[in-house]
Amino acid sequence: MRPNTNRKTLVLAAAGLAMMAGAAQAGSCDVDFSAGVDSAIDSAIRDDRIVGAVVMIMKDGKLVYSRAAGLADREANIPMAEDAIFRLSSVSKSFVTTAALALVKQGKLSLEDPVTKYLPDFKPALADGSTPPILISQLLSHTAGLGYGLMEQPDGPYHKAGVSDGLDEVDIGMDEEMKRISAAGLAYPPGKGWAYSVAVDVMGAVIEKITGEPLPQAVDQLVSKPLGLTDTGFSTQSDRLTAAYYNTPDGAKRMVDPQLVTSVPGAAIRFSPSRARKDTPFPSGGAGMVSSAGDVLKLLETLQEGGGDILTPALTTQMMQNQIGDLPVSTNGPGYGFGFGGKVLLDPVAAKTPQPKGTYSWGGVYGHTWFIDPVCHITAVEMTNTGLEGLGGKFPADVADAIYGATVAN
């Protein structure tokens, strides 16, 4: 079975500039990177680290690379297509964070509002029983004191409370999910630490209260319709939805339902790929959306360009600036801060990345990575159907090296 490699590739008009060999130079912008990105994709498919991918890259407001490769469904031998629909996992946070900031622009929400202004019963407690206020800005920057079941041991508070990470098929509503998150308590006082968490799910509940609409309709009105996004939502019946795979020592395997995949030692992510076909589980603002690479790229490029009609340039700048001081971003190691909805590169040397300082990025455990580079004016989306390689494996690192001029090892 041969993976599909048909693609439309548009390259930068940078004639005469060769791919730089050796170590990548941070902030190196002017290279023809198409061959290197092709190599990164082909290598990942050949090594069975990913089954299929769609990669799209814009530079200076123009689409300069677009390719679908591999298979959307290996068992059915369906080739990947550029308009394939993916389970977004945490790429969902980009849409819901943008929706929240759109409400800030409209004057309906303040970043300094306490969450209890909108969710009066949401009062998770510290170990001493106190319930300090949580601010909207702390939800968006993951400094609220909340946690994630996928990051904790099986006997952790989120598992005990039955909190959903938004990836599993738990047939509960938004109100019940908020009750369970509140019951799980706080790991630290809000604003005093950073931990990846279900905070954007709480933000989704706040958006529902402000708009009076279910979260899918609110995000559609605040983000998708203004941007003309047609593949984005919280569930889909489209036959363009890809199959889901996960990495094993023996290569990529198709997920069953449910599928447990190790996230950190002693912890696991509980995937239910069938959730994307259903609208009965609560709409998870942190992990429950579906979309195409093209729709994700359109959202991110709108942020790159200052927010378009949905945000102000000032809000967009704030979104992509470090909001957490010198608190460590535990999921990524040194060199990073965190803005609203994504991490911010503060020190490329410490982070060991060729990307320039100020790059804003995130991804999703179903196998996705994206970044906005405001220095070189590059926006890139890498959507795969294979987790966790597409998020934190060799593949996204190879694509970054290729874009910034490093030699990709085959």
Secondary structure, 3 states (H helix, E strand, C coil): CCCECCEECCCCCCCCCCCCCCCCCCCCCCCCCHHHHHHHHHHHHHCCCCCEEEEEEEECCEEEEEEEEEEEECCCCEECCCCCEEECHHHHHHHHHHHHHHHHHCCCCCCCCEHHHCCCCCCCCCCCCCCCCCEHHHHHCCCCCCCCHHHCCCCCHHHHHCCCCCCCCCCCCHHHHHHHHHHHCCCCCCCCCCCCCCHHHHHHHHHHHHHCCCHHHHHHHHHHHHHCCCCCECCCCCCCECCCEEEECCEEEECCCCEEEECCCCCEEEECHHHHHCCCCCCCCCCCCEEEHHHHHHHHHHHHCCCCCCCCHHHHHHHCCCCCCCCCCCCCCCCEEECCCCEEECCHHHHCCCCCCCCEEEEECCCEEEEEECCCCEEEEEEECEECHHHHCHHHHHHHHHHCCCCCCC
